[in-house]
Amino acid sequence: MDGTAEERGASGGRRYVPIADHGLIGDLRSVALVGTDGTIDWYCCPDFDSPSVFAAILDAERGGYFELAAAVPARTKQFYFPDTNILITRFFTEDGVGEVQDFMPVAGESAEAGRHRLIRRVVCVRGFLPFRIRAAPRFGYGTRPHTLRLTDGMALFASESLSLALTSTVSLEADGPDAWADFKLAEGETAVFALDQVGGEVSPRRCAQREAEEQFGETVRYWRRWLSSSRYRGRWREMVHRSALTLKLLTYAPTGAIVAAPTTSLPEELGGERNWDYRYVWVRDAAFCVYALLRLGFSEEAKAFMGFVSRHVSPGADRPSGPLQIMYGIDGRTDLAERELGHLEGYRGSAPVRVGNAASDQLQLDIYGALIDSVYLYDKWAEPVSSEQWDHVCALVDWVCTHWDQPDEGIWETRGGRKNFLYSRLMCWVAIERAIRMAHRRGLPADLARWQTSRDTVYRRIMSHGWSDTRRAFVQHEDSDVLDAAVLMMPLAKFIAPTDPKWLSTLDCLTEDLVSDSLVYRYDPRTGLDGLHGGEGTFSICTFWYVEALTRAGRLDEASLAFEKMLTYANHLGLYAEEISHSGEQQGNFPQAFTHLSLISAAFNLDRALG
């Protein structure tokens, strides 16, 4: 993708780079977003949900940033080093070509894991180039002051709760709380900058060019070794593998957690209030991720998530949200209190900026189906679940059998009151039906008579109260005429045959009312259902669900065209946010696990159907 290194001016006149004009790097503990202009404008340290160090994407003036770019007008292009999560930003000028190689070494369980190193290696590949660097951290979402101390080849940024050391092969200077340098490189010359968390057992350590070269090679080998486990050999290998690499970046190695997205408060509508913190483990999203990764052959991630489930998401004391919360912290914590950061203006002025998520207290019955379906698939494709895990499944299914007919907030986390959502009923059916399958296949003990009665009751309730004779379609909630793209999951979950006349009629209605040039809106926000003001873009997971529904209905030409169109809305690296605006811009938190896991599923099933 072409860009310009002058999208941001000097401090005091900074501009916002479009959400899609970013790449992602990470170390399985946190990530950084790197703009096409070479600036890191989002980074939380040491973990996904830690307070930000760089957050210029949420406030260009007060958020903090790490700029590394050509010091003269330049065109830029960005790409990933093949089959890795190493990001390269190239600068094309009249006098030469240079590139910045950004990566975070994956330290595993070694002592170096506490360093959380971020390396930025600059190379002049043709001619000569002047560069500039400015490291301007703003700790604690821009609320915590810090001191700067310069020593030989190092800048130490120290705040009350976090200290970072920037080591450099060029001489750094101080400008108030920021470190900066101007330097020139001739063809073949290299400069290295490494940002480390320091303190405790981790002391500052210079990152010389040789060490940076070694860690570059180790990082390449790590990602290629991981990706080599993929069994996908289909038509869309590059996009599917980029999605898999992205999902891997959203996993938190210490616990096996998988976050919904690595950012907070990127708006679903510019100037609107639909700005949420997604840096947590949604049971639904993570369970769907397990499905997508298992499909490709990545069983270790599924095993790690099952470990997270066993430790943190097992049935507990009954609460208003049921025995499970809909989301958890990456360490399994349940308190995710939501608050607003009023001092940050939000992306392009789209306030509020939120941390925490009040939806964690909602009742969303569909999570039980998503979780138990992932357990079923893990048991089928990876390894048998343990007796303790089966006991947890039984406890959850027993609870679902008793509570499936409650109104809830639904998959879209509406804030306009509980309703009897069809999708929630559907996934309650999935929870019970998958558990019955497991019990039959492995001869596991279960109250099968009760489960089968409940499963059949849920089925009949959906067929009688979820169908609208007026619309000739399955609808969003009981006894209504509102359409909802979530019902696209009905054939995908094997609840209804994909060629059933009622389903084909529903598919036609959805196509007419919620589909725009193959892009799918999740519902009509003008219904007032979600209790929020404003509108939103098309929901990308729904578009891939639509592709899969068309595929299963045998409408392969339509499915192929819709899939290829959707691929044109990816950013230059193959990454997607949550939504796509009317003008085709990426909206919402970025990148979004939901979108990438549904891309994998749609590609897998479309490939199989096409033969």
C-alpha positions in Angstrom: 0.0 0.0 0.0 1.3 3.4 -0.9 1.4 6.1 1.8 3.4 9.2 2.7 5.9 9.7 5.5 4.4 13.2 6.0 1.0 12.1 7.2 2.1 13.4 10.6 3.8 16.7 11.1 6.0 17.7 14.0 4.7 17.4 17.6 1.9 20.0 17.9 0.5 19.3 14.4 0.0 15.6 14.5 -2.6 13.9 12.4 -4.4 10.6 12.7 -3.4 7.8 10.3 -6.4 5.8 9.1 -7.1 2.7 11.2 -6.4 0.4 8.2 -3.0 2.0 7.6 -1.4 -0.1 10.3 0.4 -3.3 10.7 0.7 -5.5 13.8 3.6 -7.0 15.7 3.7 -8.8 19.0 5.3 -11.3 21.3 2.2 -13.3 22.6 1.9 -11.0 25.5 1.2 -7.7 24.0 1.2 -6.0 20.5 2.1 -2.8 18.9 0.4 -1.0 15.9 2.8 0.4 13.4 1.5 3.0 11.0 2.5 3.1 7.3 4.4 6.3 8.2 6.7 4.3 10.5 5.2 5.5 13.8 4.1 3.2 16.6 0.9 4.8 17.9 -0.4 1.9 20.1 1.5 -0.2 22.5 0.5 -1.5 26.0 3.3 -2.8 28.2 3.7 -5.5 29.5 0.4 -7.0 28.6 -2.5 -6.6 26.2 -4.7 -4.9 28.9 -1.9 -2.9 30.6 -2.2 0.9 30.5 -0.8 2.2 27.2 2.7 3.6 26.7 2.0 4.8 23.1 -1.6 5.8 22.4 -1.5 8.5 19.7 -4.1 6.5 17.8 -6.5 7.6 20.6 -5.1 11.1 21.1 -2.5 12.5 18.7 -1.3 15.1 21.1 -1.4 13.4 24.5 -1.3 9.7 23.7 2.4 9.2 23.1 4.2 7.7 20.0 7.4 6.2 18.7 8.3 7.8 15.4 11.0 6.3 13.1 10.9 7.5 9.5 12.7 9.2 6.7 13.4 12.8 7.5 12.6 13.9 3.9 9.4 13.5 1.8 8.9 9.8 1.0 6.5 7.3 -0.3 6.0 4.3 1.9 5.0 0.7 1.5 4.4 -1.9 4.1 4.6 -5.7 4.0 5.3 -8.7 6.2 8.5 -10.6 6.0 7.1 -13.8 4.3 5.3 -16.2 6.6 6.1 -14.2 9.8 4.8 -11.4 11.9 7.8 -9.2 11.2 6.7 -6.0 9.7 8.7 -4.0 7.2 8.0 -0.4 6.3 9.8 0.9 3.2 10.6 4.6 2.5 11.2 5.6 -1.2 12.9 9.0 -1.7 14.7 10.8 -4.5 18.1 9.9 -3.0 17.5 6.4 -1.9 15.4 3.6 -0.4 15.3 2.6 3.3 13.3 0.3 5.5 12.3 -0.2 9.1 12.1 -3.8 10.3 9.8 -4.0 13.3 9.4 -7.1 15.4 9.1 -8.4 19.0 11.1 -11.5 19.8 9.0 -14.3 21.3 10.8 -15.1 24.5 8.7 -18.1 25.6 9.2 -19.0 29.3 12.8 -17.9 29.5 14.1 -15.2 31.8 14.0 -12.8 28.8 10.2 -13.0 28.8 10.1 -10.1 31.3 12.1 -7.9 29.0 9.2 -7.4 26.5 11.6 -6.3 23.8 10.5 -4.3 20.8 13.2 -4.0 18.1 13.2 -1.4 15.3 16.0 -2.0 12.8 16.7 0.6 10.1 18.5 -0.3 6.9 19.4 1.8 3.9 19.1 -0.5 1.0 19.8 1.9 -1.9 21.5 5.3 -2.1 21.5 7.3 1.2 18.8 8.5 3.5 18.3 10.8 6.4 16.1 9.5 9.2 14.6 10.9 12.4 13.5 9.1 15.5 11.5 10.4 18.4 10.4 8.2 21.3 7.7 10.0 23.3 6.1 7.6 25.8 3.1 8.7 27.8 2.6 6.2 30.6 -0.7 5.1 32.1 -2.9 6.2 29.2 -1.1 9.6 29.2 -1.7 10.3 32.9 1.6 9.2 34.6 4.6 11.5 34.5 8.1 10.1 33.8 11.7 11.1 33.9 14.2 10.7 31.2 17.9 9.9 31.8 20.4 9.6 28.9 23.5 7.5 29.2 25.8 6.2 26.6 23.6 4.8 23.8 20.6 4.5 26.1 17.5 6.5 27.2 15.8 5.4 30.4 12.2 6.4 30.7 11.1 5.9 34.3 7.5 6.3 35.7 6.1 5.3 39.0 5.0 1.8 37.9 6.9 1.1 34.7 10.3 1.8 33.3 11.5 1.4 29.7 15.0 1.5 28.3 15.6 2.6 24.7 19.0 1.4 23.5 20.3 2.9 20.3 23.3 2.5 17.9 23.1 6.3 17.2 23.5 9.1 19.7 20.2 10.2 21.3 19.3 13.6 22.7 16.7 14.8 25.1 13.8 17.1 24.4 11.9 17.4 27.7 10.5 13.9 28.4 11.2 12.7 24.9 14.3 11.2 23.2 15.2 12.0 19.6 17.9 11.8 17.0 18.5 12.8 13.4 20.9 10.5 11.5 21.9 9.5 8.0 22.6 6.1 6.6 24.4 5.1 3.3 23.6 2.0 1.3 24.2 -1.1 3.4 24.4 0.7 6.7 22.1 -0.2 9.6 20.9 1.4 12.9 19.2 -0.5 15.7 16.7 0.7 18.4 15.4 -1.6 21.1 12.8 -0.7 23.6 12.8 -3.0 26.7 10.8 -3.1 29.9 13.4 -2.9 32.7 13.3 -3.3 36.5 13.4 -6.1 39.0 15.5 -8.9 37.5 15.6 -7.3 34.1 18.4 -4.8 33.8 19.0 -2.5 30.8 21.1 -4.2 28.1 22.3 -2.7 24.9 21.0 -4.2 21.7 24.0 -4.2 19.3 23.5 -4.8 15.6 24.7 -8.4 15.9 22.2 -9.2 18.6 19.4 -7.6 16.6 20.4 -9.7 13.6 20.3 -12.9 15.8 17.0 -12.0 17.3 15.6 -11.2 13.8 16.6 -14.7 12.6 15.2 -16.4 15.7 11.9 -14.6 15.3 11.7 -15.6 11.6 12.3 -19.2 12.6 9.7 -19.1 15.3 6.9 -17.9 13.1 7.8 -20.1 10.2 8.0 -23.1 12.4 4.6 -22.3 13.9 3.0 -21.7 10.5 4.4 -25.0 9.1 1.8 -26.9 11.2 -1.0 -25.5 8.9 -2.8 -28.1 6.9 -4.5 -25.5 4.6 -3.5 -25.8 1.0 -6.4 -24.1 -0.6 -7.0 -21.3 -3.1 -6.6 -18.4 -0.5 -3.5 -19.6 1.3 -2.0 -16.2 1.7 -5.1 -14.7 3.3 -5.9 -17.7 5.4 -2.3 -17.9 6.8 -2.2 -14.2 7.5 -5.4 -14.6 9.4 -3.9 -17.5 11.3 -0.8 -15.5 12.1 -3.0 -12.6 13.3 -5.1 -14.9 15.6 -1.8 -16.3 17.0 -0.7 -12.7 17.8 -4.0 -12.3 19.8 -3.1 -15.2 22.1 -1.7 -14.5 25.6 0.9 -17.2 26.1 1.1 -17.3 29.9 -2.5 -18.4 30.3 -3.8 -19.5 26.8 -6.2 -16.6 26.7 -7.3 -15.2 23.3 -8.3 -11.5 23.2 -11.1 -10.2 20.9 -8.9 -7.4 19.6 -5.7 -5.7 20.9 -7.1 -2.2 21.0 -9.7 -0.2 22.8 -12.2 2.5 21.8 -11.5 2.6 18.0 -14.9 3.8 16.9 -17.5 1.8 15.1 -18.8 5.1 13.8 -16.7 8.3 13.6 -18.1 10.7 16.2 -20.4 8.1 17.7 -20.4 6.5 21.1 -19.9 2.8 20.0 -16.3 2.7 21.3 -15.5 -0.3 23.4 -12.5 -2.0 25.1 -11.9 -5.4 23.4 -8.6 -6.4 25.1 -10.3 -9.2 27.0 -11.3 -12.9 26.5 -14.8 -13.2 25.2 -15.8 -16.8 25.7 -17.7 -16.7 22.4 -14.8 -15.1 20.3 -12.1 -17.3 21.8 -14.2 -20.5 21.3 -14.7 -19.6 17.7 -11.0 -19.0 17.4 -10.4 -22.5 18.7 -12.6 -23.8 15.9 -10.7 -21.9 13.2 -7.3 -22.9 14.4 -8.3 -26.5 14.9 -9.6 -26.5 11.3 -6.1 -25.5 10.1 -4.3 -28.1 12.4 -3.1 -25.8 15.2 -4.0 -28.0 18.2 -1.6 -26.5 20.7 -3.5 -23.2 20.8 -6.7 -25.1 21.4 -5.1 -27.1 24.2 -3.8 -23.9 25.8 -7.3 -22.3 25.7 -8.9 -25.4 27.2 -6.4 -25.0 30.0 -7.5 -21.4 30.4 -11.1 -22.6 30.5 -10.4 -25.3 33.1 -8.6 -22.9 35.4 -10.8 -19.8 35.0 -14.0 -20.4 33.1 -15.3 -23.5 35.0 -18.8 -23.2 36.5 -18.8 -21.1 39.6 -21.4 -19.6 41.9 -24.5 -18.6 40.1 -24.6 -14.9 39.3 -26.9 -12.7 37.2 -24.8 -13.5 34.1 -25.1 -17.2 34.8 -22.3 -19.6 35.9 -20.0 -18.1 33.3 -19.2 -14.5 32.5 -19.3 -13.6 28.9 -15.7 -12.3 29.2 -12.7 -12.5 31.4 -9.4 -10.8 31.8 -6.4 -12.4 30.2 -5.4 -13.7 33.6 -8.9 -15.0 34.3 -10.0 -12.1 36.5 -13.7 -11.3 36.5 -13.7 -7.6 37.6 -13.6 -5.6 34.3 -15.2 -2.4 35.6 -15.8 0.1 32.7 -14.6 3.7 33.0 -14.0 6.6 30.6 -10.7 8.4 30.1 -12.0 11.9 29.6 -8.5 13.4 29.0 -8.1 11.5 25.7 -10.0 12.9 22.7 -10.5 9.5 21.0 -9.5 8.6 17.5 -10.2 11.6 15.3 -12.2 13.1 18.1 -14.4 10.1 18.6 -14.9 10.1 22.4 -15.4 8.5 24.8 -12.3 6.4 25.3 -13.2 3.5 27.5 -11.2 0.9 29.5 -12.9 -2.1 31.0 -16.2 -3.3 29.7 -19.6 -3.1 31.5 -21.0 -5.8 29.2 -19.1 -8.4 31.3 -22.1 -8.5 33.6 -24.6 -9.2 30.9 -26.5 -12.4 30.4 -25.6 -13.8 26.9 -26.9 -17.4 26.6 -25.1 -18.1 23.3 -21.7 -18.3 25.0 -22.6 -21.7 26.4 -23.1 -23.1 22.9 -19.9 -21.5 21.6 -17.9 -22.9 24.4 -19.3 -26.4 24.4 -19.0 -26.6 20.6 -15.3 -25.8 21.0 -14.9 -28.5 23.6 -16.7 -30.9 21.3 -14.4 -30.1 18.4 -11.3 -30.3 20.6 -12.4 -33.7 21.9 -13.0 -34.8 18.3 -10.0 -33.4 16.5 -7.3 -32.9 19.1 -7.5 -35.0 22.2 -10.2 -36.4 24.5 -11.3 -34.1 27.3 -10.6 -35.1 30.8 -13.1 -36.4 33.3 -13.0 -33.1 35.2 -13.7 -31.2 32.0 -16.6 -33.5 31.2 -18.0 -32.8 34.7 -17.8 -29.0 33.9 -19.6 -29.6 30.6 -22.4 -31.5 32.3 -22.8 -28.8 34.9 -23.1 -26.2 32.1 -25.5 -28.2 30.1 -27.7 -28.9 33.1 -27.8 -25.1 33.7 -28.7 -24.4 30.1 -31.5 -27.0 30.2 -33.0 -25.0 33.1 -32.4 -21.4 31.9 -32.4 -21.5 28.1 -35.8 -19.7 27.9 -34.6 -16.5 29.7 -34.5 -13.2 27.8 -30.9 -12.0 27.5 -28.8 -9.2 25.9 -27.7 -11.4 23.0 -24.6 -11.8 20.9 -24.5 -8.1 20.0 -24.5 -7.0 23.7 -27.4 -4.7 23.3 -27.9 -2.1 26.0 -31.6 -1.6 25.3 -33.1 -4.3 27.5 -33.3 -8.1 27.3 -35.2 -10.0 24.7 -35.8 -13.6 23.6 -33.1 -13.6 20.9 -33.3 -16.4 18.4 -29.5 -16.7 18.2 -29.3 -17.2 22.0 -31.8 -20.0 21.7 -29.9 -21.5 18.7 -26.7 -21.7 20.7 -28.4 -23.2 23.7 -29.6 -25.9 21.3 -25.9 -26.3 20.1 -24.7 -26.6 23.8 -27.1 -29.4 24.5 -26.8 -31.2 21.1 -22.9 -31.2 21.1 -22.8 -32.5 24.6 -25.2 -35.3 23.6 -22.9 -36.2 20.7 -19.9 -36.3 23.0 -21.7 -38.5 25.5 -22.8 -41.0 22.7 -19.4 -41.1 21.0 -17.4 -41.7 24.1 -20.0 -43.4 26.3 -19.7 -40.7 28.9 -22.2 -40.5 31.8 -25.0 -37.9 31.2 -28.6 -37.2 32.0 -29.4 -38.0 28.3 -33.2 -38.2 28.8 -33.4 -34.7 30.2 -30.9 -33.3 27.7 -32.7 -34.7 24.7 -36.1 -33.4 25.9 -34.6 -29.9 26.4 -32.9 -30.0 23.0 -36.1 -30.9 21.3 -38.1 -28.3 23.2 -35.6 -25.6 22.2 -35.8 -26.7 18.6 -39.6 -26.5 18.5 -39.6 -23.1 20.3 -37.3 -21.7 17.6 -39.3 -23.1 14.8 -42.6 -21.8 16.2 -41.7 -18.5 17.7 -38.5 -17.5 15.7 -40.2 -17.7 12.3 -42.2 -14.8 10.9 -45.0 -15.6 8.5 -45.1 -11.9 7.5 -41.4 -11.8 6.6 -41.1 -15.4 5.5 -37.9 -15.5 7.5 -36.4 -16.4 10.8 -36.1 -13.2 12.8 -34.0 -11.5 15.5 -36.1 -12.2 18.5 -39.4 -14.0 19.3 -42.6 -12.8 17.8 -41.0 -9.9 15.9 -40.3 -9.0 12.3 -36.8 -7.6 12.8 -34.0 -9.3 10.7 -30.6 -10.2 12.2 -27.6 -11.5 10.4 -26.8 -13.7 13.4 -29.4 -16.2 12.1 -26.9 -17.0 9.4 -25.4 -19.3 11.9 -28.5 -21.6 11.8 -27.2 -23.8 8.9 -23.6 -23.4 10.0 -24.4 -24.8 13.4 -26.3 -27.7 11.7 -29.6 -26.6 13.3 -31.4 -26.5 9.9 -30.5 -28.0 6.5 -28.9 -25.3 4.3 -31.4 -26.1 1.6 -34.5 -26.2 3.7 -37.2 -24.0 2.1 -37.6 -21.9 5.2 -33.9 -21.3 5.4 -33.6 -20.4 1.7 -36.5 -17.9 2.1 -34.6 -16.4 5.1 -31.4 -16.2 3.1 -33.2 -14.3 0.4 -34.8 -11.9 2.9 -31.4 -11.2 4.5 -29.9 -10.6 1.1 -32.6 -8.1 0.3 -32.6 -6.2 3.6 -29.1 -6.5 5.2 -26.7 -7.0 2.3 -25.0 -4.2 0.5 -22.7 -5.2 -2.4 -22.0 -8.5 -0.6 -21.3 -6.7 2.8 -23.7 -7.5 5.6 -25.1 -5.3 8.3 -25.8 -7.2 11.5 -29.2 -5.6 11.9 -30.9 -2.3 11.3 -29.8 0.0 14.1 -32.8 2.3 13.5 -34.9 -0.3 15.4 -33.5 1.3 18.6 -32.9 -2.2 19.9 -29.3 -1.6 21.1 -30.1 1.5 23.2 -27.3 3.5 21.5 -27.3 6.5 19.3 -26.0 6.6 15.7 -25.3 4.0 13.1 -22.5 1.6 12.2 -20.9 -0.1 9.3 -21.3 -3.6 7.9 -20.2 -6.3 10.3 -17.3 -8.3 8.8 -17.9 -11.6 10.6 -21.5 -11.5 9.2 -20.2 -11.1 5.7 -18.1 -14.2 6.0 -21.0 -16.0 7.6 -23.0 -15.0 4.6 -20.4 -16.5 2.3 -20.5 -19.7 4.2 -24.3 -19.8 4.2 -24.3 -19.3 0.4 -21.7 -22.1 0.1 -23.7 -24.6 2.1 -26.9 -23.7 0.1 -25.0 -24.6 -3.1 -24.9 -21.1 -4.4 -21.2 -21.3 -5.2 -21.0 -18.5 -7.8 -22.6 -16.0 -5.4 -20.4 -17.3 -2.5 -17.2 -17.0 -4.5 -18.0 -13.5 -5.7 -19.0 -12.3 -2.2 -15.8 -13.8 -0.8 -13.6 -12.2 -3.4 -15.3 -8.8 -2.9 -14.8 -9.1 0.8 -11.1 -9.7 0.3 -10.8 -6.3 -1.5 -11.8 -4.6 1.8 -8.8 -6.0 3.7 -6.0 -3.5 4.4 -2.7 -3.7 2.5 -1.5 -6.5 4.8 -4.7 -8.6 4.8 -5.9 -7.3 8.1 -9.5 -6.4 9.1 -11.1 -4.3 11.8 -14.6 -5.2 13.1 -16.6 -3.2 10.6 -16.5 -1.6 7.2 -17.9 1.9 6.6 -20.2 3.0 3.8 -17.1 4.4 2.0 -15.2 1.1 2.5 -13.0 2.3 5.5 -12.1 0.0 8.3 -14.0 0.8 11.6 -13.8 -0.5 15.1 -11.1 -2.2 17.0 -8.2 -3.5 14.9 -7.4 -6.2 14.0 -10.5 -8.2 15.0 -10.3 -11.9 15.9 -14.0 -12.4 15.0 -13.3 -11.3 11.4 -10.2 -13.3 10.8 -11.6 -16.6 12.3 -14.7 -16.3 10.1 -12.5 -15.7 7.1 -10.7 -18.9 7.8 -14.0 -20.9 8.2 -15.5 -19.4 5.0 -12.3 -20.1 2.9 -12.1 -23.6 4.2 -15.7 -24.5 3.4 -15.8 -22.7 0.1 -12.6 -24.5 -1.0 -14.1 -27.8 -0.1 -17.3 -27.1 -2.0 -15.5 -25.9 -5.1 -13.4 -29.1 -5.1 
